[in-house]
Structure formats: structure tokens, C-alpha cells
Amino acid sequence: MSGHRLVAEVRAGRAHLVRDVLWAGADPETTDADGVPVLCVAVAAFDGYVAEALLDAGADPLRPLPDGSTPLLRTVISGNAGLTAALLEHGADRLAEEDRAELLARARRWCGTGAEAGLRLATGAAGPVVRRRVPDDFGVTAYDVITLGGMSVYDGHSAVLTRLEAAFGLHRSFEDLLARALARADGEHADWTEAVAVLAERSGVEAWDAVLALRPASDPLRRLFAADLVRGLLALDAECTERRAADVLLPWAAEETDPAVLASVLRGLTYVADPAAEGVGLVLRAHPDPRVRMVVPALLHRTRYAYTHPEAWNVLTALARDPDARVRAAVCELLYEFEGCGSAGADILAGFLREDDQLVRIKAVSGLALTDDVRCVEGARLIGPVDRSGWPDTWLLDAAERYEQRQGR
């Protein structure tokens, strides 16, 4: 019975319930009615959270399959670098040299043909493909998913190859990885972000030299790559790189003219505890590009219970009324768990109760409840229907109910 339920939860993509079933004793090597291991079911659905739950419970990414493949090989073919990294983490140390060679060869083959052409070769199907943009399961990057003849792949095979080479100790030059990113020319795509991540994981000396060389480039894509690389270095080791990053990013923010590059520079400055970073945010609060404005709230310095700049609440109030929904969402994201919200923050959060984005409405209600503001009750009614089975933790959804219980006591 537990095996049937595990298959059902894996197919439904409910990772938290998959973990519950596994904890209750289900076998992570369970197969579905067609004899396909549930890990391969998760891979075929590009479901990173479910795959991680199965891997943590002991599912084998190197399990031999009847067609001669393994779950890891299928993941490489899928074109999803995040999934590939997850399975590698649980099996790379057991790979023989010939297995590594096969994985690299398969990734290179898909890189050479391209995802769409590779899909046509794999399926033998003709006609137009269906292509749509999707975020990565782990929320850090994006892909195009391409479907044809009943099969789907992500178009991240270059990112997969970059991750495999790094995992197997193959040191690609900075120029090679930069070329892979520039070929995509898309700072949100996995081919780009994986090249940045691998370079940031190396010795900082090479990466910083590259940043300084690329910063004055006339091509904004090269400058964007450099700015993203600084952020990658800060994310891995902010304590050691913060001062150097500030020396690079602060003057850069004052000079940068491309909005996409400037937004990346500002996101880097959110890691920097320098008062000048907050000053940059205040100067740019009315920048014409929303990609820049949406970073400004995170540049405003605060302690656990208060914003420190006298203009901070005025800036946040203005940005909470921004015409761009992404900017408003960025303000909500910063305020809904802030213990120093107070009446000023509550008034801002109340303004989000009728946002089109349901998650913004949910977080606004939670923030109001945290401040014991009665408006959370009416806000909860405005949230609308929520499929609670898709939430691994419903604490956020129950904020208004907890407020009413406190008031009753």
C-alpha cells in the first residue's frame, strides 16, 4: 500500500508528502506500474524537490535500468543542471571512468545538436515543437522546456556539461565558460548562471581578475557577467570578499548606464554592510527601470527591530505604490516577516491585500497578523481558494487564524 501511495505522491509532485510516505517505511526504489523507478518519474517531471526527497531516503541515481541507462544519465539527457547536480551529489564518488566519459559524451552530444534538434532525433517526430519558459525548481534560474512527440527536455545541456566538468575536476578556462554564457545572452538562463556558479566556486583570484577585466567592457553582457560573478563570490563567502566587493561595486553603481547590469550591481551591494550602499539605494529609488527599483528596498539598512535611515519608511511607502507589480512584491517580501514593521509597515502591507499575485496577498496577511493588525482577518478572506496540499508548510496560510486565537485568549 505504501508503494502505491509513494508513486501517487511522486506523480502529484508533493515533495513533503513523499517524505512522509518514505518516513513511514516506503521503499525509495519503488517502481510504478510500468516498472519505472520513482526517481526516474521525478526526473521525467523535472521535479527537483521530489528527487531530493527520494535521494535523501536512499534512491540510487546509478541504478541500472532495462534500457541501459541510469537515473543520472536520464537526468543529463533531460537538460536540467539543478537535477543533475542533485543526483551527482549522491553518486559521483561511485562513478567509474567509463561512466563519467559516457555522461560527458551524452551532454556534449546534446550541446552540439541543440535541445530542439536533439529532441527530434530522439523521438523521430516531425512538426512544430512546444516551447515555454519555466523557472528552475530550486528558484535560482530558468530554462525553456521543449516538447515534441510526447517527450520533453530542458534546453540547459550547456549548463549540464558545465556542472559535469566541474564535478569531475575538468578545469574549463574562464574564456570557455564566458563564451558559453554569452552564447545564451540571457542572464536568467541556466547556461549563464551555471557558468557564473562554477567560476565563483574556484579560487577567488582568477574570478576577481576577470571581474576587473570585464567591468570596463563596452558590451553590457560582459559587464553583466562580471557583476553576476561578484554576486556569486559574495554568496559563497561574503565575509572574506565583502570589502573588495564594496570597492568594486560602489563606484560601479554610480557609473553604470545599462539597467540590467545596474540591477545586478545593486543586488551585489545588498551583501555589503557599508552605509554607502544604502545611499546608492536612496539615490536610485525613482530610477526609470523597475529592475533597478525593485532592488532598492533590500539596500535600506535595518536592525532586527527598526530601519535606521530617517527616510526609509517614506521610500518603502512610495515603492509599495509603484506601477510595477515586481517592485511592490519586493517591498512585501522584505516587510512581511520584519519584527520592526510597526504601524508604518502594517499600513504598507494592508495596501497589498488586493494584489493580483496571491502569494503577495498571503504574505501581506501574514505580516499584518504578526503585527496584531485586525486587517489581517479581512485580508484572509481576500486571499481566495488555496490548494493546501501543495504547501509543505501551512504556517503562513494560518496566520490570520492564529491572530484570532490570540485575540480570543
Secondary structure, 3 states (H helix, E strand, C coil): CHHHHHHHHHHHCCHHHHHHHHHCCCCCCCECCCCCEHHHHHHHCCCHHHHHHHHHCCCCCCCCCCCCCCHHHHHHHHCCHHHHHHHHHCCHHHCCHHHHHHHHHHHHHHHHHCHHHHHHHHHCCCCCCEEEEEECCCCCCEEEEEEECCEEEECCHHHHHHHHHHHCCCCCCHHHHHHHHHHHCCCCEHHHHHHHHHHHHCCHHHHHHHHHHHCCCCCHHHHHHHHHHHHHHHHHHHHHHHHHHHHHHHHHHHHCCCHHHHHHHHHHHCCCCCHHHHHHHHHCCCCCCHHHHCCHHHHCCECCCCECCCCHHHHHHHHCCCCCHHHHHHHHHHHCCCCCCHHHHHHHHHCCCCCCCHHHHHHHHHHHHHCCCCHHHHHHHHHCCCCHHHCCCCCHHHHHHHHHHHHHC
